[in-house]
């Protein structure tokens, strides 16, 4: 398998605070990697480095530019002054892709991805504020899919959503990762979400990777106390209806 | 309510513009004509708003005054916007050192009141309409820079900018596609407020003799000339004052109305 991203001994400092403190990580094509950890553990900084949004203070990094990102809050990630069609097609207007996607092709692709995420193509005429939170996250996912990326990053993709629509959006992500054969990097503090989507998990704490391995192994037999604490802190929603966490999700 | 401010604002601005245009082709009397025999007449069928102490027709001077008002407003706001907005975008999006540099320069410029700039310019060029509008325009640059910078910083902190960067969209395109449209309402309101301020500043500069020189009619100059007759002939001060107030209010209301009209979030959902 080809490594799409390799980071070795990555360090990021903001003034006196150290956000990443020597992270070494490889992500291969086809991986479904979950990055978990509490707030401030460096998850988002790591993702920003991998996406080229943050220059590391030290360490080596190779990355593929062929990656897209789904954000936590679709209110902030969709420009309120652009029509949904233009938002979704925006990645196709980059210098790299512009020549492959003339105007008409862009429109067609926008309609295509909107359909893929369960929206009607004619809804592309509308503005983001006319949609619900779950629908907006679908639009953000459609935008991420539009340039046919090989890697999809999702930073807390359902944390800002109502519990009632979380499962729908997660199922959509699962389906798309399957059908588009995407490499997925999912950042979340919600361990149930990671378990549902990811085969491999990385546990971060204070800018370091403290444990990593196959999801079931890390969840079943955590080697680190910190991981155990994280797992113990998961609210057992599933116990209410007698099923395990996230069993309400289709898989 | 929203409609109302747009309608009233448009009406007042249209009135000012139409007066200015009308005065280019027709005025009842020569606005700069002097006729001492008919000085200080009360309003009549011939002189609709009466005459001033030199016997000039007040109505003719009033509608001609709209020309200078609009020219000074447009050109000075234009100067301020053309220089100030790019500077603001640059400091809102650019690297830290550039951002700081622009802020420092802006602060220095901000410390100079329009009147002081006008005095400096008038010392070099002599008092004229051009001196006035350049002074007002330059003095308004930092206002636009600040508003643009503040707006740009706010927009830049949003995830849709990050999304565009991840997708490989260039800085210039981000500025044009995301930053400027999102701060356009802010700038529109600022432009209308600055326009109003420019009209006032022009009146003040004319009053001080640093702006437009007599006999060219301006509302500020008319106000100045009327001050000694405030109690005997209040109408002479009332009309230019009302014209200034109407223009200032009109541009403010128009700015508010446009801001709301241009915001898709406030538009009725179809």
Interface residues (C-beta under 8 A of the other chain):
Chain A: X51 X52 X53 X65 X67 X68 X69 X71 X72 X73 X76 X77 X78 X79 X80 X81 X82 X87 X90 X91 X93 X94 X95 X96 X97 X127 X129 X130 X140 X143 X147
Chain B: X158 X159 X160 X162 X163 X164 X165 X166 X167 X168 X169 X170 X173 X177 X178 X181 X182 X264 X265 X269
